[in-house]
Amino acid sequence: MQKTAVLMDGKALAAEVRQALEPRIARVRAALGRPPGLAVVLIGDDPASAVYVRNKERSAQKLGMASQVARLPASASREEALRAIQSLNEDPAIDGIIVQWPFPPQLDELEIFGAVAPEKDVDGFNPATMGRLLAGRPRYVPCTPLGIMTLLRRFEVPLQGAEATVIGRSNIVGKPMALELLRAHATVTWCHSRTRDLAVHARRADVLVVAAGKAGLVTGGMVKPGACVIDVGINQTDQGLVGDVEFESASRVAGWITPVPGGVGPMTVAMLMQNTVLAAERRAGLEPPEAR
Ligand code: GUN
């Protein structure tokens, strides 16, 4: 019988993370007289973004956190967007602010993300926050890479000295992911759409993180036997929702693998809640229960 990979169940781990947040939320409530507060700025009407934002709102509410969504039209000007962010920066009931990405092209990403107050930047997308991560002393780690690191640690995937290959170089996932793996003492290879021989780099990896946004990009033949395969892709296809990894073939070779859906996605939302609670604790002058 062929061996199959250990399934890294992100849905189950996300539930554990939320449970661990409950006493921390109660502590914030006692200290501040209000729950941790999250604000999402949603600009335009991207249907996928609407679903993600609803998930984030629902998750916050289920935890008894305060959550609000500031909605702006797709035609929003730079001034309107900056004003909305500034008013949340100044709102004493809000600890964490995220601007849902993507947003309309008339808005400059660095300027918009850069307008979020660093102490409320729970997405970690402000260039100043990104700089802290690059310097090895992060204030907030972006939610998807943080969720993946949490999965890797929970499943005790060896990282020190391990070969880690990241496919994708977005500011949201690929770049911070590589930095986090480096901080965990992996030897990191960074691949992207112009990489000459992707299979060679993939096959060398003990830990393979795929965040390319291309259905079925990585097949079982590109996976080192026993490797840990993390699939960040979310692709709508005729066969339904699939990741960037061909699950069938890869799960017969890998040692660990994340499913899509139910792997990285739920962890990202849970980490947003965790970062928001952390922001509220810092606001209240409370010590987080343990160093990350
Ligand atoms: N769009 C896709 N992922 C994310 C994320 O983690 N944060 C924000 N703000 N937008 C996203």
Residues whose N, C-alpha, C, O or C-beta is under 5 A from the ligand:
A	BS01	GUN	I98 V99 Q100 W101 P102 D123 C143
